[in-house]
Amino acid sequence: MDASIVMDPRLLAVAQRTKGFMPDDEGLALHRAGRRAAGTGLGPLLEVGTYCGKSSVYLGAAAREEDSVLFTVDHHRGSEENQAGWEHHDTSLVDPETGRMDTLPTFRRTMVDSGLEDVVVAVLGDSATVAKYWTTPLSLLFIDGGHGSEPAWADYRAWVPLVAIGGRLAIHDVFPDPADGGRPPFELYSRALESGSFLEEEACGSLRVLIRTAEGE
């Protein structure tokens, strides 16, 4: 932990009250990783999985502090685990006209509350489709989209090759013990380490931050 990296208290308060599934200590670890990455000047920050913007505030604050930008990619219809009948379904996020999840309005309010609209750019669409046409190297990639095997691996294969050498790869909900959570994020984390292209830089709760040291994945 780098004690010299401190988050703006006002933005921290916004992040803490925003809907989401990231504990405070993991959010602050993500902010630290964002600061370190943005400070390299290797490229923008990018997260896959916006939801209501909780992690976007942590990373957006990092981007502002280092004169960078965060792109946040999501279709805003909720991942599998957010749908009706699943553990993380929130009826307040259902569009009454369509009956479908729609987190975009809540995310927009979060950005207004945080004042980060100038450094957080929302990209509305399917992650793999957006990545297919993306060419800019990334100083940090944060994977926190759908946690099912198919969407998680699609995000990994689409975006990880775009992380610059010296850039960071952060993965959320990494649980070594299967009893604590689903396997795909842990499998992505393991694959990155086994590739020989990444080394672990920080672990906090279920958040893992890796640094790219070589070409590869």
N, C-alpha and C positions, 0 to 999 in steps of 0.2 A: 504494500500500500504506500502511495506517495502522499504524505500528510500535507504537502504543499499545494495539492490540487483540491480546492474547496469550491463547492457549488454555490451560486447565488442563492441566498436564503429565500428570496421571494419565489424564484423558479422551483426551488426544492419543495416549497409549500404547495405550489400548483401541481407538481408531479405526485406528491403524496395524496392529494385529494382526488386525483383523476382515476376513473375506473380502470382496472387492469389487474394483472396477476404477478407483478414484480415487487418483492419485498424491498424495503428502503435500502438495506445494505447492498443488495444486488444492483439496484438502480444507481447508487453512488459509485459502485465498481464500474458500471457501464459508462457513467459520466467520465470517470478517470481514464478509461480506455479510449473514449472519444476524444478527450483532450490530448492524450499522447499521440493518437493517430492523426488528428487534424493538424497538430503541430509539426508533423513531418512534411507537410505540403505535397504529399504524394497524390492527392486527389480528394474528392468529397467523401463524406460519410454516407452510408446507405443502409437502411434497415428494411427487412422483409417481414411484414406483419405489423400493421399500425394500430389496429383495434381502435381505442378511444384516444390514443396519443400519449399515454403515460411514458413509455420509453422514448417517445419523440421529444418530450420535454427534457429528459436527461441528456439525450444526444444533441438536441437543438441548443441547449445551454453550452455544451462543449464546443459545438460548431461556432457559436457566436463569440465565445471567448478566444478562439483561435482564428477568427476571420475566415471561417470556412462555411460550408453549407451541408445540410442533411437532406437527402432524398428519402422519402418513406413510401414504400410500395405496398398496396393492398387493394383488393377488390371491394372491401368494406361490406361484404355479405356474410362475414363470419366463417371461421373454419369449422370443420366437422364437429369439434367438441363444443362449439357455441350454438349448435342448432337445437331446436326443441327436442326435449327428451334426454338431452345430454347434461352432464354435471355442470358445465359452465354456461348454460343458457341463461340469458338475462332478458326477460320479457319487455323491459323498458327500452330495449334497443331494437325492437321489432317495428317496422313501418306498418301502421294500421291499415294503410291503403293496399299494400301488396302482400302483407303477411310474411314478409321476408326480413331477415336481419339487415340493418343498415346503420353502421357505426359512423358513417361519414359526417352527419350533422353534429354528433357529439365530439368527434375529432376537431371539427372546425371551431367549435366553442372552446375547446381546450387551447387551441392555437391563439384565439383571441384573448383568452384569460392570461396566457403566458406572455403575449407580446412577441412571439417568435415567428410570426408569419413571414418576416423578411429573410429568415435563414432556414426555414423548414418548408420544403417543396413536396407537396403530396402528388404522388403518381397513382392514378386510379386505373387499376387493371390487373390482369393475371400476372403473377410474378415471372413465370417462365417466358411468357410472351414478351414482357417488357425487356427482360434480359437478352432475348434473342437479338434485339436491335440496339443494345447498349454497348458502347465501345470505350467509355471513359474509365481509366483505372481508378480503383477505390483505395482510400487510406484505411477505411474500416467497413466491414460488412457485418451486420448483425442479423442472424437468422432466428426468427421467432414467429414464423407463420404457422401453417397447418402442421400439426404434430403426427398426423398419420404417415405411414411409410411412403406412400406415393408423393404427396405434396412436399414432405420434408426432403426427400432425395431429389425431387425436381428442383427445389430451391438451391440445394447444394451444388448440383451439377451445372445449373445455369449461372450462378453468381460467383462461386469460389474462384474460378479461373480469372476473374477480374480483379482480385485482390493483389495490389502491387507488392513487390518484394519490400519488406520493411513495414508493410501494412498489417492490420489486425483482422482477425476473424473471431467474432463473438457468437456464441451459441447459448441459447437459454433452455432451461428445463432439462439439463443433463443430469441424469440420475444413475449412478453406477449400480445401485440396487434396484432390480425390476419391481420390487414391492413399493417403491417410492414414486414411480411414474413410468410413462411409456418409454419404449426403447429407441425410437428413431432419433431423437436428439443426441442420445448417448452414442448411437452408431455413427452419426455424422462426426461427432467429436473424435471418436476412435479412428475413423477413417482418415481424418485430417492429420492426426499424429502419426499414423502408420505410413502415410504417404511420404514422409521424410521432408515435406515442404513446410511444415509448421512445428513450432515449439510452444509449449504452454507458457504463458506469461503471468496469468493470474486466475485464481479460482475463488469464487465467493458464492456460497450456497449452491444453487444449481446453475450459476453462470460460469462459463469458461471463456477465457480470452486467450487466443493464440496469436503468435506473430509469424508472418511468412518469412522464411529464411532462404527459400530457393524456389525456382520454377517447378511446376508440377501440376498438382490438382487444380 
